[in-house]
Amino acid sequence: MMRYNLPLSGARLWADLMEIAEIGGTAKGGCNRQTLTDLDSQGRALFARWAEQVGLTLRVDRVGNMVFTRPGRDPTRKPVAIGSHLDTQPTGGKFDGILGVLAGLEIMRALYESGAETAAPLVLINWTNEEGARFAPPMMGSGVAMGVFTEAEVLDKRDAEGAVFGTELRRIGWQGSADPAALQDLGAYFELHIEQGKQLEDEGLDLGVVTHALAQSWYEVTVEGTESHGGSVMAGRQDAMMGAAPLIAAVEAIALAALSPAGEPGRGTVGCVTVYPSSRNIAPGRVWFSIDTRHGDPERLEWMGAEIKATAARIAAARGLRIAVEDFWHAPMTQFAPDLAAHLREGARARGYRFKDMPTAIGHDAVYMARHVPSVMLFCPCHGGISHNEAESITPHWATAGLEVLADAVLAAAN
C-alpha cells in the first residue's frame, strides 16, 4: 500500500477538537451540545466555516445532514465518504463523534494545502442526531438516508419537553432541501471513532479495525399493578415496583447466561426507569423501563429477548401484575466491507501502529451506512473505556494514529 505524504497535522486536529469543545463546554471539562439546540447550530456553523475555507462545497439535506464535497479527477466515480457526528450527550465528552468529523476535515485540509487530487470525489458528513439523547432513537440522520426511518416520522419526533424535531431543525436554521437518500450512492464510507471500551488501552494497542457490529434489540417494559398506602399490610399488594425489580435484576443474569458457542456472553442494560406516582409512601401502581440487549451471536440475542419475556410472564403471574414487554428497536449483526478493512490494516502496518481486528458493540452511523454502502470503522483507544461522560479522554498520539491511518485508507479507496 502506498503511504501518502500529505501534510497531515495531529497538532492541528487536536487544536480543532479543543476549540469546538468550547461550544457547549461544561464545568467538568465535557460537552453538552445536544442535537438541534442553539449550541448544535453554533458547532455546525464553525465546522462549516472551517470546511469552506479549504474549498469544500456544502449541501444540507432535509433532515439536517451536512454533506461537504471535494471534486475528484473522475466525476463518474462514486464518492468516498468520511463521516461521524458533532452532537453530544447531555454530559458528553470532547471526542465521541467529533474526532471522526474533524479527522475528516484535517484530511481535506492536507489535500487542499498540498494541491493533491484524488480520482474519486471525497465527501465529509456530519450526521444529524447520532446520539439520540434529546430525540430518540439514535442515528436518525443516517437512518433516514439509508431508508431505516422515513423523513416524516423523524421530522415528527418530539423530545421530553414536547419540542418537534422538524420545527427545531428549522428554528436553528439547518434544514436543507437535498434528498437524504442520495447518500446511498456513495462508493465507500469510513468512520473514525473512540472505542468507548478499554480493550485497546488494556492491550497496549494504538488502533482497532472494526470488522462488524453486534446485533441489538431494545425493549420497553410496562409493569402495572395497583397503588397502595405505604402503611398498609403487605399481604395482597399489587406493587408494580416489586415486579419490576426482579425483572430488572434478571436482565443482567440473562445477558451473562447467553453464552455463544465461543463463550461470549450477551450485554444487557436497563437505562431508563419511570415510577408512577413516585411518592415516598405509595407502593407504585406502574413502573416503566427500557432494556437494551446486544450480542455477537444473533441466535443468542433472540434467546435473550425470549427469556426476558418469559421471566416477565412468570413474575406477572406470581404477583398478580400486568407486564408488557414491547419490541422498540432492532439492529441486525452488520458486517463491514473486508476490502476497506484491509486498507486500514495496511495503513496501520505501514506506519508501524499496533492494532487488532474487533467488533463494535455500540451503534454508529456506519452500521446503518453498511446497509447500502461499503463501510468500515476504525477505533482509537480512550482512557478507561469512559465515554458518554465528561471525563472522556484520549491522547494526541491516539488521535494522530487514527488520523493518519484513516487518511491512507481513504486515499487508497479513492485512488
Buried (B, 14 or more C-beta within 10 A) or exposed (E): BEBBEBEBBBEBBBEBBEEBBEBBBBEEEBBBBBBBBEBBBBBBBBBBEBBEEBBBEBBBBBBBBBBBBBBBEEEEBBBBBBBBBBBBBBBBBBBBBBBBBBBBBBBBBBBBEEEBBBEBBBBBBBBBBBBBBBBBBBBBBBBBBBEBBEBEEBBEBBBEEEBBBBBBBBBBEBBBEBEBBEBBEBBBBBBBBBBBBBBBBEEEBBBBBBBBBBBBBBBBBBBBBBBBEEEEEEEEBBBBBBBBBBBBEBBBEBBEBBEBEEEBBBBBBBEEEEBBEEEEEBBBBBBBBBBBBBBBBBEBBBBBBEBBBEBBEBBBEEBEBEBBBEEBBBBBBBEBBEEBBBBBBBBBEBBEBEBBEBBBBBBBBBBBBBBBBBBBBBBBBBBBBBBBBBEBBBBEEBBBBBBBBBBBBBBBBBB
